[in-house]
């Protein structure tokens, strides 16, 4: 299970936003999705949580886990 709050990259009226799971307020607003992803990735890595990237339609299009993955890749 993750230690910190999962970080979501979501569409925002002013561009793209980083939002912690369950938070009413956004953490940061950026002009591009790429910028928001970089910020959210750093936060998720620091908090050992998940990064969830939403597309323009609001649906999750990608996710990365930085916590203790219960199903780590076999390699």
N, C-alpha and C positions, 0 to 999 in steps of 0.2 A: 504494500500500500504506500502511496506517496506521502511525503512528509509535509509539503507545503500545498498551497492552493494551485489547482490546475490553471494554466494561463490560456486564455482564448484570444485569438486575433479575429476581430469582427469588423464588419462594415460600419462606418460612422458617418454622420452628416458632413463632417469636415474631412473625410478621407477614410482612414483605418484606425482602429483603436485596439489597445491591449487591455484586457479586463480579467481580473482574478475571478475564479469561479465563485458565484454567490454575491459578488460585490455589485452594488448599485452604481457606483462611480467607476469610470474608466481610470486606468493607471496612467496611460499616455495616449495622445492622439498624434498620428503621423500622416503625411501626405500620401505615402505609398504603402502597399501591403508588405513589400519587402522590408521596409524600415520597421514596421510593426512586428514582423516575424523575428527579426534580429533581436529586438528588445525583449520580446516574450520568450525567446529561446534562452537568453541569458538569465532571465528571472527563473524560468522553469529549471534550468541546470542548477542554479544556486539553491533553489528550494527543493530539489529532487522531486519534481512533480511532472505533470504531463503538459505538453503544448498541443493545443487543438486549433487548427487553422480552418476558418470558415471561408467559403467562397462568397462571391457576390450575392448568391441566392440565399445565403444564411446557413446552408448545410455544411457540415464538417467535411472537408475535402482531404485533409491530411492530419496525422497526429504523430507525435514523437513522445517517448517516455524517457524521462531522466531519473526515475526513481528505481526502486527495486522491482524490476519487471518479473511478474510471476511466470511468464512464458518467454524466457530469453531465447534469442536465435541460437540454433545449434550449428556449430562450425568447426 
